[in-house]
Amino acid sequence: MANQNNLLLNISALYRNTNKYFDRVLAEYEIGSGQMISLLIINEHEGITMQQLSGLAELDKGTITKNVQRLLDVGYITMENDSEDRRVKHLYTTDKSREVISQLYDIRNNCVYRLLDDADPEQAVDLLQKMTVNSRNFDTGEDYKQIRIGGLQKMTLLDFPGKVACTVFTSGCNLKCPFCHNKDLVYIPENYYFYSADDVLAYLEKRSGVLDGVAITGGEPLMQPGIFEFIEKIKEMGFLVKLDTNGLMHDRLRELIDRGCVDYIAMDIKNTFEKYSLTTGQNLSEKQLENIRKSMDLLMEGRVDYEFRTTVAKTFHTKEDLLEMAKMLKGCKRYFLQSFKLSDNIISSDIEGYSEEEMKEFTELVRQILPETNLR
């Protein structure tokens, strides 16, 4: 029991001592550590809403409101109404914040460097990350009820190959691909309506014998707390389960397969690794790219039925890129090219797609390296 007590005492001391550090070094900036973290997030996501900020900072709405008000009072940010929904407010940094932002990053980084002194940085960060994930499950009741469901398509013949299915859309994503057609699942509006997990399960119970399976997409479903338990409940009802993923969360993807509760996995391959960050709207680290490589290898082990797929846009992909990607995927079971099309809910509207004739030409070229390629 002593070890557990020491762990909690150390967490408490870590919290107190870092707060003392920030109180001292941030005094001249007229903000505290919570406001500094909020400001750094706003700086990295210009135009973010308060709800999105609450999610990224993992702070309740009341705390975020106080942080934002302080940043407004000091003059570090401005708030603007959404052009289509005045209830939604967007946050932007000001010239005043840009004068001090590099100093705030230095303060944050100095804290991290001092905390990790004489420690293995990667191991320390990984351990803390795992502890944080576990902490999110405290006192939440049944785990599956934590899942945030942003949409439900009650029947589809397209999303689950060869099956009559419904599609569950989870909210939240760890990428910001400009060509994404589910903008509201990435940048979640403040007034967004979420389905409860119990309502979805109740619907499935009524469709037993009509639907073959459930396709779970997003967003990125593996980000969701309770996703494993939610899928297991669907399996217990007798449905097949397909999961869409971007492959970034390799450990959770492996755990899902190890649990044996998924029947089909579709993994998006965004581009060549050299152009992944450009294509996904995120500056991906080498570790994140390695996770994607490991997820590709995991699926090609063949423990579960799978496909790889790429949404092809003229803005991001060349013929040479597609041929390089085919080499990356050589030996895979099946690969689909999907032509980019504009929609009303796309993240960026200035993306250009290829013509049907061009896509057919690309498909034939890729087939010379990867015969399992088809145009969808």
VOKOL-669622 format. One record per residue (C-alpha): residue number from 1; residue in three letters; x, z, y. Coordinates in pm, 1 decimal. Example, Ala and Ser with C-alpha at 12.3 -4.5 7.8 and 13.67 -1.06 7.14 Angstrom:
<1, 'ALA', <1230.0, 780.0, -450.0>>
<2, 'SER', <1367.0, 714.0, -106.0>>
This chain:
<1, 'MET', <0.0, 0.0, 0.0>>
<2, 'ALA', <295.4, 60.5, 229.8>>
<3, 'ASN', <379.0, -309.7, 241.5>>
<4, 'GLN', <24.6, -397.7, 351.7>>
<5, 'ASN', <35.3, -126.0, 618.9>>
<6, 'ASN', <372.5, -249.0, 741.7>>
<7, 'LEU', <241.4, -603.9, 762.8>>
<8, 'LEU', <-53.0, -502.9, 981.1>>
<9, 'LEU', <166.0, -276.2, 1193.8>>
<10, 'ASN', <407.9, -563.3, 1248.4>>
<11, 'ILE', <123.4, -799.0, 1346.0>>
<12, 'SER', <-2.3, -537.7, 1592.6>>
<13, 'ALA', <347.6, -486.8, 1736.9>>
<14, 'LEU', <398.4, -864.0, 1761.4>>
<15, 'TYR', <75.5, -897.4, 1960.5>>
<16, 'ARG', <158.4, -609.8, 2196.9>>
<17, 'ASN', <519.0, -709.6, 2260.5>>
<18, 'THR', <449.3, -1076.4, 2324.9>>
<19, 'ASN', <172.6, -975.5, 2568.5>>
<20, 'LYS', <418.1, -748.5, 2752.9>>
<21, 'TYR', <663.9, -1036.7, 2776.1>>
<22, 'PHE', <402.5, -1276.1, 2913.5>>
<23, 'ASP', <262.6, -1018.5, 3157.6>>
<24, 'ARG', <609.6, -981.2, 3307.4>>
<25, 'VAL', <723.3, -1343.0, 3324.2>>
<26, 'LEU', <385.0, -1490.3, 3425.1>>
<27, 'ALA', <316.4, -1246.9, 3710.3>>
<28, 'GLU', <454.0, -1485.1, 3973.6>>
<29, 'TYR', <223.1, -1762.0, 3847.9>>
<30, 'GLU', <-85.2, -1538.2, 3886.4>>
<31, 'ILE', <-206.0, -1600.6, 3530.5>>
<32, 'GLY', <-185.4, -1430.6, 3190.9>>
<33, 'SER', <-87.4, -1559.1, 2847.6>>
<34, 'GLY', <-442.2, -1671.1, 2758.4>>
<35, 'GLN', <-470.7, -1875.1, 3076.0>>
<36, 'MET', <-123.5, -2022.7, 3021.3>>
<37, 'ILE', <-219.0, -2141.2, 2671.1>>
<38, 'SER', <-545.2, -2287.5, 2804.0>>
<39, 'LEU', <-357.3, -2467.5, 3084.0>>
<40, 'LEU', <-104.0, -2616.4, 2841.2>>
<41, 'ILE', <-387.6, -2745.7, 2622.0>>
<42, 'ILE', <-563.3, -2900.2, 2924.0>>
<43, 'ASN', <-234.0, -3058.9, 3030.3>>
<44, 'GLU', <-201.3, -3219.1, 2686.0>>
<45, 'HIS', <-569.1, -3326.0, 2672.7>>
<46, 'GLU', <-666.5, -3434.2, 3025.1>>
<47, 'GLY', <-1046.2, -3449.3, 3057.6>>
<48, 'ILE', <-1108.0, -3201.8, 2775.2>>
<49, 'THR', <-1442.0, -3018.6, 2779.4>>
<50, 'MET', <-1478.2, -2640.4, 2766.7>>
<51, 'GLN', <-1619.7, -2658.4, 2413.8>>
<52, 'GLN', <-1325.7, -2865.4, 2295.4>>
<53, 'LEU', <-1088.6, -2621.3, 2465.6>>
<54, 'SER', <-1261.4, -2331.3, 2291.3>>
<55, 'GLY', <-1209.6, -2500.3, 1955.4>>
<56, 'LEU', <-843.5, -2587.3, 2008.6>>
<57, 'ALA', <-756.6, -2243.6, 2150.9>>
<58, 'GLU', <-975.1, -2066.5, 1891.8>>
<59, 'LEU', <-1127.4, -1846.3, 2161.9>>
<60, 'ASP', <-1491.4, -1754.6, 2214.0>>
<61, 'LYS', <-1693.1, -1919.2, 2490.1>>
<62, 'GLY', <-1684.5, -1608.5, 2712.5>>
<63, 'THR', <-1305.0, -1583.4, 2701.9>>
<64, 'ILE', <-1264.2, -1955.2, 2768.4>>
<65, 'THR', <-1503.3, -1930.8, 3064.1>>
<66, 'LYS', <-1291.2, -1649.5, 3214.2>>
<67, 'ASN', <-966.1, -1840.8, 3155.2>>
<68, 'VAL', <-1103.4, -2158.5, 3312.2>>
<69, 'GLN', <-1242.1, -1969.6, 3612.0>>
<70, 'ARG', <-903.3, -1807.4, 3674.0>>
<71, 'LEU', <-726.8, -2143.5, 3652.7>>
<72, 'LEU', <-980.7, -2286.1, 3897.6>>
<73, 'ASP', <-934.5, -1991.3, 4135.2>>
<74, 'VAL', <-555.3, -2027.3, 4135.0>>
<75, 'GLY', <-584.6, -2404.3, 4185.1>>
<76, 'TYR', <-421.4, -2517.2, 3859.6>>
<77, 'ILE', <-719.2, -2723.7, 3736.7>>
<78, 'THR', <-1029.5, -2904.9, 3860.8>>
<79, 'MET', <-1366.1, -2945.8, 3690.4>>
<80, 'GLU', <-1571.4, -3266.5, 3699.7>>
<81, 'ASN', <-1918.0, -3348.5, 3568.6>>
<82, 'ASP', <-1951.4, -3599.7, 3286.9>>
<83, 'SER', <-2075.2, -3936.3, 3415.7>>
<84, 'GLU', <-2357.2, -3946.7, 3157.8>>
<85, 'ASP', <-2442.5, -3578.5, 3100.5>>
<86, 'ARG', <-2402.4, -3340.4, 3393.7>>
<87, 'ARG', <-2420.4, -3040.9, 3160.7>>
<88, 'VAL', <-2080.8, -3141.1, 3021.9>>
<89, 'LYS', <-1776.5, -3048.3, 3233.2>>
<90, 'HIS', <-1433.2, -3211.2, 3204.3>>
<91, 'LEU', <-1112.7, -3026.2, 3296.1>>
<92, 'TYR', <-810.4, -3182.7, 3466.4>>
<93, 'THR', <-475.7, -3050.8, 3590.3>>
<94, 'THR', <-385.8, -3057.2, 3962.1>>
<95, 'ASP', <-70.7, -3132.7, 4158.2>>
<96, 'LYS', <-14.1, -2756.6, 4183.7>>
<97, 'SER', <-9.5, -2713.6, 3806.7>>
<98, 'ARG', <219.5, -3012.7, 3763.2>>
<99, 'GLU', <472.0, -2836.7, 3987.8>>
<100, 'VAL', <496.7, -2542.8, 3745.0>>
<101, 'ILE', <401.6, -2689.2, 3407.4>>
<102, 'SER', <759.4, -2745.0, 3288.8>>
<103, 'GLN', <840.9, -2383.4, 3376.4>>
<104, 'LEU', <542.7, -2264.7, 3171.5>>
<105, 'TYR', <660.4, -2467.4, 2873.9>>
<106, 'ASP', <1004.1, -2306.5, 2912.4>>
<107, 'ILE', <843.9, -1962.0, 2913.0>>
<108, 'ARG', <643.5, -2042.1, 2599.7>>
<109, 'ASN', <944.5, -2193.2, 2422.0>>
<110, 'ASN', <1170.2, -1902.1, 2515.2>>
<111, 'CYS', <919.3, -1665.9, 2357.5>>
<112, 'VAL', <916.1, -1870.3, 2038.1>>
<113, 'TYR', <1296.3, -1896.2, 2021.9>>
<114, 'ARG', <1334.1, -1519.5, 2065.3>>
<115, 'LEU', <1069.3, -1444.4, 1802.4>>
<116, 'LEU', <1239.7, -1674.7, 1549.9>>
<117, 'ASP', <1591.9, -1546.8, 1617.2>>
<118, 'ASP', <1770.8, -1483.6, 1282.2>>
<119, 'ALA', <1469.9, -1628.2, 1094.8>>
<120, 'ASP', <1412.4, -1955.8, 915.0>>
<121, 'PRO', <1189.4, -2133.7, 1172.9>>
<122, 'GLU', <1012.0, -2363.8, 926.6>>
<123, 'GLN', <937.0, -2087.5, 676.1>>
<124, 'ALA', <819.6, -1851.4, 950.8>>
<125, 'VAL', <587.5, -2108.8, 1105.6>>
<126, 'ASP', <445.9, -2212.1, 765.7>>
<127, 'LEU', <380.3, -1849.2, 667.8>>
<128, 'LEU', <211.1, -1771.8, 998.3>>
<129, 'GLN', <1.7, -2086.7, 966.4>>
<130, 'LYS', <-116.7, -1984.7, 618.9>>
<131, 'MET', <-200.5, -1634.2, 740.2>>
<132, 'THR', <-395.1, -1779.7, 1032.3>>
<133, 'VAL', <-595.1, -2007.9, 801.8>>
<134, 'ASN', <-675.9, -1712.4, 577.7>>
<135, 'SER', <-780.0, -1501.9, 877.2>>
<136, 'ARG', <-1044.9, -1757.3, 973.8>>
<137, 'ASN', <-1238.0, -1660.7, 661.6>>
<138, 'PHE', <-1280.4, -1293.5, 763.2>>
<139, 'ASP', <-1636.3, -1159.2, 766.5>>
<140, 'THR', <-1802.5, -1499.6, 761.9>>
<141, 'GLY', <-2023.3, -1446.4, 459.8>>
<142, 'GLU', <-2032.7, -1741.6, 223.1>>
<143, 'ASP', <-1738.9, -1972.0, 292.4>>
<144, 'TYR', <-1931.7, -2297.3, 264.4>>
<145, 'LYS', <-2154.4, -2199.3, 559.0>>
<146, 'GLN', <-1858.4, -2231.2, 795.4>>
<147, 'ILE', <-1845.8, -2608.8, 761.9>>
<148, 'ARG', <-1943.1, -2797.2, 1079.8>>
<149, 'ILE', <-2159.4, -3097.7, 996.5>>
<150, 'GLY', <-2209.7, -3340.4, 1283.0>>
<151, 'GLY', <-2416.4, -3604.8, 1108.8>>
<152, 'LEU', <-2610.3, -3694.7, 795.5>>
<153, 'GLN', <-2690.3, -4048.6, 680.1>>
<154, 'LYS', <-2958.9, -3994.1, 421.7>>
<155, 'MET', <-2893.6, -4302.3, 211.3>>
<156, 'THR', <-2619.5, -4564.7, 190.9>>
<157, 'LEU', <-2511.1, -4834.1, -53.7>>
<158, 'LEU', <-2180.4, -4893.0, 126.6>>
<159, 'ASP', <-1992.0, -4564.9, 168.2>>
<160, 'PHE', <-1950.3, -4475.3, -201.9>>
<161, 'PRO', <-1847.1, -4782.9, -408.0>>
<162, 'GLY', <-2104.3, -4864.7, -674.0>>
<163, 'LYS', <-2320.8, -4561.1, -598.6>>
<164, 'VAL', <-2639.4, -4476.9, -412.5>>
<165, 'ALA', <-2528.9, -4196.2, -186.2>>
<166, 'CYS', <-2581.0, -4005.1, 133.9>>
<167, 'THR', <-2302.0, -3955.0, 386.1>>
<168, 'VAL', <-2208.7, -3620.5, 542.5>>
<169, 'PHE', <-2006.9, -3640.7, 867.0>>
<170, 'THR', <-1789.9, -3337.8, 946.0>>
<171, 'SER', <-1694.0, -3257.6, 1306.2>>
<172, 'GLY', <-1335.9, -3233.9, 1428.8>>
<173, 'CYS', <-1025.5, -3442.1, 1362.7>>
<174, 'ASN', <-648.9, -3397.2, 1385.1>>
<175, 'LEU', <-602.7, -3756.6, 1507.2>>
<176, 'LYS', <-739.7, -3948.6, 1806.3>>
<177, 'CYS', <-728.9, -4309.4, 1686.9>>
<178, 'PRO', <-836.3, -4530.0, 1981.0>>
<179, 'PHE', <-1038.4, -4754.4, 1746.9>>
<180, 'CYS', <-1233.1, -4464.2, 1591.2>>
<181, 'HIS', <-1609.4, -4529.6, 1582.4>>
<182, 'ASN', <-1699.4, -4158.2, 1568.2>>
<183, 'LYS', <-1590.4, -4041.3, 1913.0>>
<184, 'ASP', <-1839.9, -3752.8, 1918.6>>
<185, 'LEU', <-1689.7, -3616.0, 1597.3>>
<186, 'VAL', <-1345.3, -3609.8, 1759.8>>
<187, 'TYR', <-1432.2, -3508.8, 2118.5>>
<188, 'ILE', <-1729.2, -3288.3, 2037.1>>
<189, 'PRO', <-1980.1, -3280.4, 2327.6>>
<190, 'GLU', <-2080.6, -2935.0, 2449.4>>
<191, 'ASN', <-2446.0, -2991.6, 2358.7>>
<192, 'TYR', <-2372.5, -3144.7, 2016.8>>
<193, 'TYR', <-2623.8, -3069.8, 1740.4>>
<194, 'PHE', <-2479.8, -2947.9, 1409.9>>
<195, 'TYR', <-2654.3, -2953.0, 1073.8>>
<196, 'SER', <-2635.4, -2636.2, 866.5>>
<197, 'ALA', <-2474.5, -2659.8, 523.7>>
<198, 'ASP', <-2786.5, -2504.2, 368.8>>
<199, 'ASP', <-3009.1, -2773.8, 523.4>>
<200, 'VAL', <-2789.9, -3046.4, 374.2>>
<201, 'LEU', <-2792.0, -2879.4, 33.4>>
<202, 'ALA', <-3171.9, -2843.8, 53.4>>
<203, 'TYR', <-3200.5, -3216.0, 126.3>>
<204, 'LEU', <-2979.5, -3297.0, -172.3>>
<205, 'GLU', <-3191.7, -3080.5, -397.8>>
<206, 'LYS', <-3494.0, -3292.9, -305.9>>
<207, 'ARG', <-3300.1, -3615.7, -375.3>>
<208, 'SER', <-3182.0, -3518.1, -722.2>>
<209, 'GLY', <-3235.9, -3817.4, -951.2>>
<210, 'VAL', <-3247.0, -4055.2, -654.1>>
<211, 'LEU', <-2894.5, -4024.2, -518.3>>
<212, 'ASP', <-2584.7, -4063.3, -734.9>>
<213, 'GLY', <-2341.7, -3899.6, -498.1>>
<214, 'VAL', <-2235.0, -3769.3, -160.4>>
<215, 'ALA', <-1970.1, -3928.3, 63.0>>
<216, 'ILE', <-1800.4, -3674.7, 290.5>>
<217, 'THR', <-1626.7, -3819.7, 593.4>>
<218, 'GLY', <-1547.5, -3724.0, 950.8>>
<219, 'GLY', <-1355.5, -3651.0, 1154.3>>
<220, 'GLU', <-1119.2, -3510.3, 895.9>>
<221, 'PRO', <-1314.0, -3314.5, 631.9>>
<222, 'LEU', <-1009.7, -3123.9, 502.8>>
<223, 'MET', <-986.1, -2942.2, 838.5>>
<224, 'GLN', <-1313.4, -2765.6, 764.4>>
<225, 'PRO', <-1313.0, -2402.0, 650.7>>
<226, 'GLY', <-1535.4, -2381.5, 345.0>>
<227, 'ILE', <-1499.4, -2748.8, 252.6>>
<228, 'PHE', <-1394.9, -2670.3, -106.4>>
<229, 'GLU', <-1687.2, -2434.1, -160.8>>
<230, 'PHE', <-1928.2, -2683.8, -2.6>>
<231, 'ILE', <-1808.6, -2960.9, -235.2>>
<232, 'GLU', <-1827.5, -2732.8, -537.9>>
<233, 'LYS', <-2189.9, -2652.2, -456.0>>
<234, 'ILE', <-2265.1, -3025.3, -435.5>>
<235, 'LYS', <-2096.7, -3077.3, -773.8>>
<236, 'GLU', <-2297.2, -2790.8, -926.0>>
<237, 'MET', <-2612.4, -2982.7, -828.1>>
<238, 'GLY', <-2496.9, -3277.5, -1039.0>>
<239, 'PHE', <-2381.0, -3517.9, -767.3>>
<240, 'LEU', <-2060.4, -3719.0, -757.4>>
<241, 'VAL', <-1841.8, -3658.1, -451.6>>
<242, 'LYS', <-1632.2, -3902.2, -248.0>>
<243, 'LEU', <-1398.9, -3777.1, 25.3>>
<244, 'ASP', <-1252.4, -3974.9, 316.9>>
<245, 'THR', <-921.6, -3845.3, 454.8>>
<246, 'ASN', <-628.9, -3947.0, 673.4>>
<247, 'GLY', <-381.1, -3776.2, 439.4>>
<248, 'LEU', <-225.6, -3543.8, 698.3>>
<249, 'MET', <-333.0, -3228.6, 512.7>>
<250, 'HIS', <-148.2, -3297.0, 190.1>>
<251, 'ASP', <-158.3, -2940.3, 56.9>>
<252, 'ARG', <-535.9, -2917.0, 91.4>>
<253, 'LEU', <-579.0, -3263.3, -60.3>>
<254, 'ARG', <-374.2, -3153.1, -362.2>>
<255, 'GLU', <-576.9, -2832.4, -392.4>>
<256, 'LEU', <-900.0, -3032.7, -386.1>>
<257, 'ILE', <-775.0, -3252.6, -670.0>>
<258, 'ASP', <-641.8, -2950.2, -861.6>>
<259, 'ARG', <-988.2, -2793.3, -844.0>>
<260, 'GLY', <-1130.5, -3104.5, -1009.3>>
<261, 'CYS', <-1428.8, -3121.6, -775.1>>
<262, 'VAL', <-1387.5, -3470.1, -625.0>>
<263, 'ASP', <-1456.4, -3801.4, -797.6>>
<264, 'TYR', <-1328.2, -4056.6, -547.4>>
<265, 'ILE', <-1093.5, -4041.4, -248.5>>
<266, 'ALA', <-1056.5, -4300.6, 27.2>>
<267, 'MET', <-742.5, -4258.2, 236.8>>
<268, 'ASP', <-687.6, -4437.6, 564.9>>
<269, 'ILE', <-348.5, -4603.5, 612.1>>
<270, 'LYS', <-323.6, -4647.5, 987.4>>
<271, 'ASN', <-13.2, -4864.4, 1022.3>>
<272, 'THR', <355.2, -4881.3, 932.9>>
<273, 'PHE', <520.7, -4541.0, 972.6>>
<274, 'GLU', <710.1, -4667.9, 1277.0>>
<275, 'LYS', <377.3, -4738.5, 1452.0>>
<276, 'TYR', <171.3, -4447.9, 1319.3>>
<277, 'SER', <187.4, -4241.7, 1639.2>>
<278, 'LEU', <91.7, -4542.1, 1853.4>>
<279, 'THR', <-203.2, -4622.9, 1630.1>>
<280, 'THR', <-337.6, -4268.9, 1592.6>>
<281, 'GLY', <-313.8, -4154.5, 1954.3>>
<282, 'GLN', <-98.9, -3858.7, 1844.6>>
<283, 'ASN', <276.4, -3803.0, 1857.8>>
<284, 'LEU', <325.2, -3726.1, 1488.1>>
<285, 'SER', <622.8, -3524.0, 1368.4>>
<286, 'GLU', <845.4, -3622.8, 1077.3>>
<287, 'LYS', <680.8, -3348.8, 871.7>>
<288, 'GLN', <336.1, -3493.0, 939.9>>
<289, 'LEU', <451.0, -3840.9, 843.5>>
<290, 'GLU', <603.4, -3695.5, 527.8>>
<291, 'ASN', <267.8, -3533.5, 446.5>>
<292, 'ILE', <106.1, -3877.1, 468.5>>
<293, 'ARG', <370.5, -4021.7, 235.0>>
<294, 'LYS', <313.5, -3735.6, -10.3>>
<295, 'SER', <-63.9, -3790.2, 0.6>>
<296, 'MET', <-13.3, -4158.6, -80.6>>
<297, 'ASP', <206.5, -4067.6, -375.9>>
<298, 'LEU', <-41.5, -3802.2, -489.1>>
<299, 'LEU', <-327.9, -4050.8, -507.8>>
<300, 'MET', <-113.8, -4309.1, -686.6>>
<301, 'GLU', <-57.2, -4052.8, -963.4>>
<302, 'GLY', <-408.3, -4158.9, -1068.9>>
<303, 'ARG', <-553.2, -3812.5, -1130.1>>
<304, 'VAL', <-866.6, -3917.0, -939.2>>
<305, 'ASP', <-1019.1, -4255.8, -858.6>>
<306, 'TYR', <-912.4, -4374.4, -513.4>>
<307, 'GLU', <-864.4, -4648.7, -259.3>>
<308, 'PHE', <-646.8, -4707.2, 45.4>>
<309, 'ARG', <-787.5, -4886.4, 347.0>>
<310, 'THR', <-678.0, -5006.6, 689.9>>
<311, 'THR', <-888.6, -5089.1, 993.8>>
<312, 'VAL', <-709.4, -5390.0, 1142.6>>
<313, 'ALA', <-702.1, -5441.1, 1520.1>>
<314, 'LYS', <-509.8, -5706.5, 1712.0>>
<315, 'THR', <-413.0, -5435.2, 1962.6>>
<316, 'PHE', <-213.1, -5244.5, 1698.8>>
<317, 'HIS', <-144.7, -5465.9, 1397.0>>
<318, 'THR', <59.1, -5781.0, 1344.8>>
<319, 'LYS', <88.4, -5994.4, 1034.1>>
<320, 'GLU', <433.1, -5842.6, 976.9>>
<321, 'ASP', <285.3, -5490.4, 996.5>>
<322, 'LEU', <30.2, -5570.1, 727.7>>
<323, 'LEU', <295.5, -5712.8, 496.7>>
<324, 'GLU', <511.8, -5404.5, 547.7>>
<325, 'MET', <215.3, -5180.7, 466.6>>
<326, 'ALA', <151.3, -5379.8, 149.3>>
<327, 'LYS', <507.5, -5298.8, 39.2>>
<328, 'MET', <444.6, -4929.8, 115.3>>
<329, 'LEU', <139.7, -4935.6, -113.4>>
<330, 'LYS', <278.9, -5151.1, -393.6>>
<331, 'GLY', <137.7, -5033.0, -724.2>>
<332, 'CYS', <-180.1, -4879.3, -581.9>>
<333, 'LYS', <-514.4, -4923.8, -757.8>>
<334, 'ARG', <-701.1, -5091.8, -472.4>>
<335, 'TYR', <-653.0, -5166.0, -103.3>>
<336, 'PHE', <-908.2, -5279.0, 154.1>>
<337, 'LEU', <-858.7, -5442.0, 492.2>>
<338, 'GLN', <-1140.3, -5374.4, 737.8>>
<339, 'SER', <-1188.8, -5582.0, 1050.1>>
<340, 'PHE', <-1218.7, -5383.4, 1371.9>>
<341, 'LYS', <-1553.3, -5421.8, 1549.7>>
<342, 'LEU', <-1659.7, -5273.8, 1884.3>>
<343, 'SER', <-1934.3, -5009.9, 1886.7>>
<344, 'ASP', <-2106.3, -4781.0, 2137.0>>
<345, 'ASN', <-1934.0, -4463.6, 2016.2>>
<346, 'ILE', <-1572.9, -4584.2, 2007.9>>
<347, 'ILE', <-1292.1, -4375.4, 2160.3>>
<348, 'SER', <-1136.5, -4667.7, 2351.6>>
<349, 'SER', <-1331.1, -4978.8, 2445.5>>
<350, 'ASP', <-1030.3, -5199.8, 2523.1>>
<351, 'ILE', <-938.1, -5264.6, 2158.3>>
<352, 'GLU', <-943.1, -5624.3, 2034.2>>
<353, 'GLY', <-1012.6, -5732.3, 1678.4>>
<354, 'TYR', <-920.0, -6038.8, 1476.7>>
<355, 'SER', <-1159.2, -6320.3, 1387.4>>
<356, 'GLU', <-1310.3, -6348.0, 1040.6>>
<357, 'GLU', <-1086.7, -6648.2, 968.0>>
<358, 'GLU', <-774.3, -6455.4, 1071.6>>
<359, 'MET', <-872.7, -6158.6, 856.1>>
<360, 'LYS', <-921.1, -6384.9, 553.7>>
<361, 'GLU', <-575.4, -6533.6, 615.2>>
<362, 'PHE', <-420.2, -6185.6, 637.4>>
<363, 'THR', <-592.7, -6080.6, 315.5>>
<364, 'GLU', <-447.6, -6376.3, 125.6>>
<365, 'LEU', <-98.3, -6303.6, 260.9>>
<366, 'VAL', <-116.5, -5936.1, 167.2>>
<367, 'ARG', <-241.7, -6026.7, -182.2>>
<368, 'GLN', <88.2, -6201.9, -247.8>>
<369, 'ILE', <252.1, -5857.4, -238.9>>
<370, 'LEU', <-46.8, -5640.6, -333.9>>
<371, 'PRO', <-289.5, -5833.7, -557.7>>
<372, 'GLU', <-540.8, -5545.9, -546.9>>
<373, 'THR', <-626.7, -5625.7, -182.1>>
<374, 'ASN', <-976.8, -5717.4, -65.2>>
<375, 'LEU', <-1146.3, -5777.1, 269.1>>
<376, 'ARG', <-1428.7, -5538.3, 350.9>>
